[in-house]
Amino acid sequence: AKRAIRNAPSQPSRGRLILLPWHVGHEGDITFRVAADLARLRVLLVESLDNARNQLRRIARVDPAAKELRAIPETADPAMLEWLVGVLQREDVGMMASGGTPAFVDPGAWIVAALRERNVGIVASPGASCLGAMLALSGIEWRTKRANGFRFAFFLDAPPGSRVEGSFRALARRPDPLIVELELYFS
């Protein structure tokens, strides 16, 4: 399936994929630009259909029934990609995650990669970013030569003694600043 996506011919595209960052905590953290894009875009790729409908209605004040919403598959889906390329030949399409930036720790990276191979325009709107917030909260003076770089690690539910915990400990021993996003899921 992945080979079919990579070897697909380039298609002319009038539309662009617009990456729409969503709030990372407080619901008021969406930007005016994102709100304007949500109002104008007809088609949205979303992480969760139910969550997107709820948040569009409640936070963005957009009627989700007036939009064509499609769930973002976790893995490459050639049929969905072909549908998307067809829509992008006519109009812009937005992509949003349930929280944060789509295609960064949330689904959609495979779509971005496949569209880049096809030379489709992709726009990443600025907005709420867990990474930017973590860097600012670190207290590190980033303008100095000693702190002009960092390592970012993302760990999903790292139980004690796991391989992930061992990787985290190895990263923590490095001299450069380490920024970690840790998502824990409780059942």
Backbone as a ProteinNet text record, in pm:
[ID]
protein_1_A
[PRIMARY]
AKRAIRNAPSQPSRGRLILLPWHVGHEGDITFRVAADLARLRVLLVESLDNARNQLRRIARVDPAAKELRAIPETADPAMLEWLVGVLQREDVGMMASGGTPAFVDPGAWIVAALRERNVGIVASPGASCLGAMLALSGIEWRTKRANGFRFAFFLDAPPGSRVEGSFRALARRPDPLIVELELYFS
[TERTIARY]
83.1	0	87.4	194.5	280	349.3	389.2	455.3	361.3	232.6	136.3	124.8	134.7	127.1	252.9	368.4	495.1	512.1	462.3	485	372.1	276	165.3	215.2	161.5	207.2	163.6	241.7	205.5	81.6	-5.3	-127.6	-131	-175.2	-185.6	-288.3	-258	-344.9	-368.7	-494.7	-528	-537.3	-576.7	-592.6	-466.8	-466	-354.6	-409.8	-324.7	-359.4	-320.6	-414.8	-390.9	-387.5	-271.7	-258.7	-306.7	-412.2	-479.7	-449.7	-360.2	-330.2	-450	-474.8	-587.9	-533.6	-618.9	-572.1	-496.9	-403.1	-325.7	-357.8	-479.1	-518.4	-641.1	-619.3	-731.3	-798.2	-928.8	-1002.8	-997.1	-955.8	-946.1	-816.2	-734	-602.3	-598.7	-713.9	-708.1	-690.2	-623.3	-593.5	-709	-709.3	-808.8	-794.8	-671.1	-647.3	-709	-691.2	-750.8	-902.6	-959.2	-1104.9	-1155.1	-1082.4	-1121.6	-1110.7	-1003.6	-989.5	-1101.1	-1135.5	-1243.3	-1376.6	-1397.8	-1521.3	-1526.4	-1410.9	-1412	-1394.5	-1326	-1298.4	-1422.6	-1445.4	-1560	-1525.8	-1399.6	-1357.1	-1250.5	-1268.9	-1172.9	-1136.3	-1006.2	-957.3	-937.1	-990.3	-987.9	-942.3	-889.8	-844.5	-962.8	-1063.8	-1180.9	-1306.3	-1394.4	-1515.2	-1603.6	-1632.1	-1720.2	-1660.2	-1533.5	-1465.7	-1461.4	-1432.9	-1427.2	-1563.1	-1669.5	-1803.8	-1832.6	-1803.5	-1827.7	-1744.6	-1614.7	-1527.7	-1554.9	-1587.3	-1621.2	-1743.2	-1843.6	-1966.5	-1939.8	-1876.4	-1860.8	-1752.6	-1637.9	-1523.5	-1513.3	-1522.8	-1504.6	-1634.7	-1745.1	-1876.1	-1904.2	-1868.7	-1887.1	-1984.7	-2079	-2174.9	-2107.6	-2081.9	-2013.5	-2095.6	-2226.6	-2310.1	-2284.1	-2228.7	-2198.8	-2062.3	-1991.9	-1858.2	-1858.1	-1767.4	-1742.3	-1623.8	-1648.7	-1545.6	-1503.4	-1373.3	-1318.2	-1216.1	-1224.4	-1127.5	-992.8	-886.3	-751	-711.4	-688.3	-642.3	-504.9	-483.7	-355.3	-240.1	-268.6	-164	-204.9	-108	-130.3	-250.4	-336.6	-457.7	-466.4	-427.8	-425.2	-559.7	-669.8	-801.3	-832.8	-801.3	-826.6	-737.7	-612.6	-521.2	-572.7	-620.6	-673.6	-795.3	-884.1	-999	-950.7	-852.5	-800.8	-737.3	-658.8	-596.2	-704.4	-812.7	-923.8	-986.9	-1006.7	-1063.8	-966.5	-837.6	-736.8	-721.2	-768	-765.7	-865.6	-962.5	-1066.5	-1057	-1007.3	-1018.2	-918.6	-901.4	-819.3	-890.2	-811.4	-863.3	-788	-860.2	-797.1	-773.5	-669.5	-642.9	-625.2	-701.3	-688.9	-686	-613.3	-606	-696.9	-717.2	-801.7	-735.4	-605.4	-531.5	-391.1	-345.2	-210	-206.5	-96.2	-73.1	-88.1	-172.1	-186	-52.9	-30.7	88.4	211.1	197.5	306.2	252.5	287.3	242.7	94	27.5	-111.5	-114	-220.3	-223.3	-208.1	-158.8	-155.7	-21.3	87.2	219.7	229.1	169.7	176.5	107.8	1.3	-68.7	22	84.6	176.5	288.3	348.8	458.6	410.9	295.7	245.3	210.7	154.1	120	245	346.4	473.2	534.8	527.6	580.3	506.2	382.6	300.8	307.1	392	407.8	280.1	199	79.4	122	69	101.1	48	130.6	91.9	127.7	32.6	52.6	32.2	128.6	115.4	86.1	-36.2	-72.2	-6.1	46.3	102.7	-8.8	25.8	-74	-18.9	-107.6	-68.6	25.6	132.9	230.2	279.4	264.5	315.1	467	534.4	679.6	724.9	664.9	699.6	672.7	560.5	527.7	630.7	670.9	769.9	904.8	945.3	1072.8	1070.1	959.5	948.3	946.2	878.9	868.2	997.1	1091.7	1214.2	1302.4	1291.9	1377.8	1517.4	1541.7	1673.3	1684.9	1797.4	1823	1865.4	1774.5	1796.3	1882.9	1905.8	1983.3	2134.3	2177.1	2320.9	2372.4	2503.9	2563.4	2553.4	2554.4	2548.8	2411.7	2308.5	2173.4	2103.8	2174	2110.1	2053.7	2046.8	1987.8	1929.9	1849.1	1787.7	1746.9	1714.9	1659.6	1515.5	1431.9	1290.6	1261.4	1192.4	1153.5	1005.7	940.7	799.3	783.4	721.2	702.5	555.4	505.2	369.5	374.1	306.9	285.1	405.8	508.2	632.4	629.4	593.1	592.4	734.5	751.9	886	948.4	1077.5	1149	1133.5	1053.4	1031.3	1149.4	1151.1	1253.3	1245.9	1125.5	1107.7	1171	1152.7	1212.4	1365.6	1422.6	1566.8	1615.4	1540.6	1575.6	1570.8	1469.9	1457.6	1577.6	1617.9	1733.8	1861.3	1879.3	1996.4	1993.9	1880.2	1868.7	1896	1849.2	1865.4	2012.6	2098.2	2241.9	2317	2257.2	2324.4	2335.5	2435.7	2457.8	2362.3	2302.1	2215.1	2077.1	2002.7	1869.5	1779.9	1699.2	1607.2	1465.2	1382.7	1241.4	1163.5	1080.7	1006.7	858	784	638.3	600.8	537.6	499.2	349.1	289.5	146.1	117.4	37.7	-1.8	-148.4	-178.9	-317.7	-355.3	-463	-509.3	-634.8	-641.7	-761.9	-837.7
-119	0	125.2	125.1	242.8	266.4	160.9	175.8	242.6	208.8	268.8	419.1	459.5	601.7	672.2	616.6	681	693.4	596.1	595.2	659.6	719.5	782.2	903.2	926.5	1041.4	1172.5	1278.9	1410.7	1458.2	1526.2	1578.9	1728.8	1807.9	1950.7	1975.9	2071.2	2097.8	2246.9	2286.1	2426.5	2452.7	2351.5	2367.8	2332.1	2370.7	2339.2	2268.9	2192.2	2133.7	2236.5	2275	2374.4	2301.3	2301.1	2238.5	2339	2302.2	2392.4	2352.2	2424.8	2389.4	2418	2329	2339.1	2373	2394.5	2432.5	2318.8	2356	2257.2	2279.2	2269.6	2294.1	2383.5	2513.3	2606.7	2619.5	2609.5	2611	2745.1	2851.4	2981.3	3003	2900.3	2915.3	2896.9	2887	2882.6	3025.8	3040.7	3173.6	3224.8	3355.9	3415.7	3357.2	3331.8	3275.7	3136.8	3054	2920.3	2930.6	3019.3	3037.2	3081.2	3173.1	3218.4	3105	3026	2912.1	2810.3	2784.8	2689.9	2738.5	2867.9	2922.6	2907.4	2922.4	2920.5	2781.9	2691	2559.4	2471.2	2401.5	2311.5	2170.9	2128.5	1992.1	1996.1	1912.1	1903.5	1758.4	1733.2	1603.8	1618.3	1525.4	1539.1	1409.2	1423.1	1306.2	1221.4	1286.3	1216.3	1288.8	1219	1282.1	1339.9	1261.2	1308.7	1427	1417.4	1525.6	1651.7	1636.3	1751.6	1819.8	1742.5	1802.8	1884.1	1826.6	1893.3	2021.5	2012.5	2128.9	2236.4	2197.6	2297.3	2378.2	2309	2375	2463	2406.4	2472.9	2580.6	2553	2643.4	2737.2	2683.2	2764.5	2828.1	2789.1	2841.9	2817.7	2697.8	2656.4	2539.3	2541.9	2432.6	2314	2204.7	2090.1	2023.3	2042	1983.1	2049.6	2170.9	2242.2	2203.1	2114.5	2073.2	1925.7	1890.4	1748.4	1709.2	1626.1	1581.8	1439.9	1416.5	1282.7	1252.5	1132.9	1091.1	1063.3	1103.7	1079.9	936.9	851.4	715.6	718.5	629.3	622.6	584.3	502.7	457.5	491.4	483.4	518.7	444	519.3	466.1	519.4	438.6	486.5	539.2	475.1	521.3	659.7	679.7	809.7	915.6	881	975.5	1015.7	921.4	952.9	1044.5	1017.2	1104.9	1246.6	1257.3	1386.5	1462.5	1395.4	1460.4	1514.5	1439.9	1486.7	1613.4	1618.7	1738.5	1855.2	1830.1	1935.9	1991.9	1921.9	1976.5	2091.3	2099.9	2202.4	2308.2	2268.6	2359.9	2324.3	2418.1	2394.3	2296.9	2221.3	2126.8	2153.6	2154.3	2173.5	2040.9	2036.3	1918.7	1966.9	1907.2	1945	1821.6	1833.3	1726.7	1764.9	1673.6	1702.3	1799.1	1807.4	1901.1	1912.9	2034	2052.3	2067.9	2026.8	2045.7	1913.2	1909.7	1784.4	1742.8	1613.5	1552.5	1564.8	1621.2	1623.7	1559	1437.7	1355.5	1321.5	1374.8	1341.6	1287	1217.6	1155.4	1256.8	1210.6	1290.7	1304.9	1262.3	1278.4	1206.4	1089.8	1016.6	1095.1	1169.9	1250.3	1364.1	1432.2	1541.2	1489	1377.7	1321.7	1285.4	1221.3	1179.7	1300.1	1404.5	1523.5	1601.7	1601.4	1667.6	1598.4	1464.6	1390.5	1426.9	1469.3	1507.4	1658	1727	1872.2	1951.1	1902.1	1974.6	2076.3	2197.2	2300.4	2264.5	2286.4	2260.1	2384	2432.4	2549.9	2509.5	2541.6	2515.6	2647.7	2665.2	2787.3	2786.2	2901	2906.5	2899.5	2853.8	2847.6	2779.6	2730.2	2664.8	2548.9	2540.5	2433.8	2387.1	2259.4	2207.7	2220.9	2207.1	2217	2359.2	2458.1	2596.7	2632.5	2585.1	2612.8	2547.9	2424.6	2356.5	2426.9	2473.5	2544.4	2674.6	2746.7	2871.8	2846.4	2740	2709	2652.1	2613.5	2550.4	2646	2775.3	2871.1	2879.2	2807.6	2808.3	2933.6	3000.6	3117.8	3066.7	3059.5	2998.2	3082.4	3207.6	3294.7	3278.9	3198.8	3180.2	3065	3064.4	2956.8	2822.6	2824	2697.8	2631.2	2708.3	2651.2	2683	2665.9	2694	2568.4	2460.3	2337	2256.8	2161	2074.9	1943.9	1848.7	1720.3	1713.8	1660.7	1643	1494.3	1447.9	1306.8	1299.4	1202.6	1179.7	1035.5	1016.1	881.4	858.1	747	705.7	608.6	643.5	553.9	463.8	517.7	445.5	380.2	251.9	185.4	165.1	165	144.3	14.7	21.9	-95.5	-124.2	-44.5	-70.6	-23.5	-66.4	-23	129	184.1	327.9	400.8	348.2	412.4	410.5	300.8	292.8	394	412.5	512.3	652.3	677.8	808.2	835.6	736.9	754.5	783.4	715.9	740	882.8	929.2	1066	1167.7	1138.6	1231.1	1249.9	1155.4	1166.2	1256.2	1292.4	1376.9	1519.6	1596.2	1729.8	1837.8	1818.3	1922.3	1916.7	2028.5	2028.8	1922.1	1859.8	1754.3	1798.7	1804.6	1839	1710.7	1670.7	1544.4	1571.2	1516	1515.9	1374.3	1360	1229.2	1222	1130.8	1111.9	983.9	996.1	878.7	850.3	726.5	685.1	595.7	631.8	554.6	477.7	353.4	275.9	244.5
0	0	0	79.3	85.7	-47.6	-116.7	-245.7	-345.6	-343	-434.7	-409.8	-285.6	-254.3	-301.6	-276.7	-313.1	-464	-539	-683	-762.2	-692.1	-762.7	-841.1	-961	-1039.4	-975.7	-1001.3	-951.6	-1024.9	-951.8	-1009.3	-983.1	-1081.2	-1055	-944.8	-858.7	-746	-734	-729.4	-705.5	-556.2	-482.2	-338.7	-261.9	-134.8	-45	78	141.7	270	375.7	459.4	563.3	697.1	764.7	896.5	1000.5	1071.8	1165.1	1309.1	1375.9	1515.2	1604.1	1695	1786	1923.8	2018.1	2151.6	2218.8	2306.4	2382.6	2529.9	2565.3	2703.9	2706.4	2725.9	2734.2	2597.9	2595.2	2469.2	2397.5	2466.3	2403	2327.8	2318.6	2257.6	2106.4	2040.2	1894	1843.4	1730.1	1677	1590.8	1567.2	1477.8	1337.4	1295.6	1163.1	1150.3	1252.2	1248.9	1245.5	1327.3	1328.6	1190.7	1125.7	992	890.7	898.2	807.4	829.2	953.9	982.6	925	925.7	870.5	718.4	650.1	503.3	442.7	511.7	454.2	455.6	346	335.8	382.6	360.8	391.4	500.9	602.1	712.6	738.9	750.6	796.1	946.3	1023.2	1168.8	1234.5	1354.1	1429.6	1475.9	1529.4	1581.7	1534.4	1464.1	1409.7	1519.4	1622.7	1729.5	1803.9	1836.9	1907.3	1821.3	1691.6	1601.7	1591.7	1576.7	1569.5	1695.2	1809.5	1936.9	1948.2	1918.7	1934	1828.1	1707.8	1606.6	1650.2	1699.7	1744	1866.1	1967.7	2096.9	2097.3	2037.3	2047.9	1928	1807.7	1687	1639.4	1699.5	1660.3	1511.6	1466.5	1328.4	1328.2	1233.8	1222.4	1154.4	1229.4	1167.9	1057.6	1058.8	953.9	818.8	819.5	695.3	638.8	707.3	665.5	626.3	537.4	510.1	596.9	697.5	790	754.8	749.9	727.1	835.3	890.9	992.7	926	994.5	944.8	979.4	880.3	911.2	977.7	1072.6	1144.2	1051.8	952.6	860.2	717.2	626.9	487	429.3	363.5	303.8	160.6	59.9	-78.3	-128.5	-90	-136.1	-79.2	48.2	109.2	44.9	15.6	-47.6	-185.4	-263.5	-396.8	-385.8	-288.7	-266.1	-232.8	-142.4	-99.3	-215.9	-296.3	-412.2	-506.1	-521.7	-605	-549.4	-419.2	-356.6	-370.1	-348.8	-356.4	-498	-598.8	-734.7	-748.5	-654.2	-660.6	-551.8	-430	-315.8	-206.1	-112.7	5.8	99.1	174.4	274.2	403.8	514.9	645	715	798.3	881.2	1024.6	1117.5	1257.4	1346.3	1456	1555.2	1671.8	1761.9	1878	1974.2	1971.1	2055.2	2001	1975.7	1925.6	1775.5	1716	1573.2	1499.9	1396	1322	1259.5	1251.7	1192	1281.2	1400.7	1498.6	1625.3	1649.5	1762.1	1749.4	1649.7	1619.1	1477	1437.3	1304.2	1190.7	1078.4	957.7	890.7	955.5	895.5	761.3	748.6	622	510.4	542.7	442.2	395.9	491.6	457.3	367.8	403.3	323.9	182.7	173.3	41.4	-45.2	13.4	-64.8	-105.6	-19.2	-56	-177.1	-181.3	-296.7	-424.8	-411.8	-526.8	-554.4	-481.9	-497.3	-470	-378.5	-336	-230.9	-237.8	-139.9	-1.4	98.2	237.3	318.5	396.6	479.5	624.6	708.1	851.7	920.4	965.7	1037.5	1174.3	1218.2	1352.9	1456.2	1572.8	1678.5	1801.2	1880.2	2004.8	1975.6	2053.9	2035.5	2172	2199.5	2325.8	2331.2	2217.5	2215.4	2248.1	2183.9	2212.4	2357.8	2409.7	2549.9	2642.9	2614.4	2699.6	2694.8	2576.6	2565.4	2645.2	2639.3	2713.6	2864.2	2906.7	3049.5	3108.4	3024	3073.7	3153.6	3126.9	3193.9	3134.9	3026.6	2962.2	2875.5	2882.4	2797.3	2660.1	2566.7	2436.6	2344.2	2376.2	2287.8	2305.8	2401	2423	2338.9	2314.3	2235.5	2307.1	2439.8	2514.1	2504.1	2471.4	2468.8	2336.9	2227	2098.9	2032.4	2105.8	2055.6	2170.3	2138.5	2238.9	2174	2255.7	2208.6	2253.3	2165.6	2198	2197.3	2298.1	2304	2337.6	2281.3	2306.7	2351.9	2463.6	2516.5	2547.1	2502.3	2535.7	2652	2758.3	2872.1	2901.5	2965.8	2992	3130.1	3139	3269.9	3323.1	3454.8	3512.7	3461.3	3427.7	3380.9	3233	3161.8	3018.9	2936.4	2808.8	2714.4	2696.6	2698	2683.4	2801.1	2922.1	3038.6	3026.2	2978.1	2958	2855.6	2747.7	2646.8	2706.1	2787.2	2851.7	2941.7	3018.5	3107.5	3027.2	2914.1	2829.6	2774.1	2730.8	2680.5	2791.1	2912.1	3024.5	3062.8	3030.2	3062.1	2964.3	2852.9	2752.7	2806.4	2762.8	2817.9	2765.3	2646.3	2592.9	2658.5	2656.4	2717.3	2654.5	2735.6	2692.3	2723.5	2621.9	2636.8	2610.2	2705.7	2694.7	2704.5	2608.9	2620	2657.9	2768.7	2818.6	2824.8	2748.1	2753	2827	2928	3005.7	2981.7	2963	2942.1	3061.1	3124.2	3239.2	3200.3	3244.7	3213.8	3339.8
[MASK]
+++++++++++++++++++++++++++++++++++++++++++++++++++++++++++++++++++++++++++++++++++++++++++++++++++++++++++++++++++++++++++++++++++++++++++++++++++++++++++++++++++++++++++++++++++++++++++

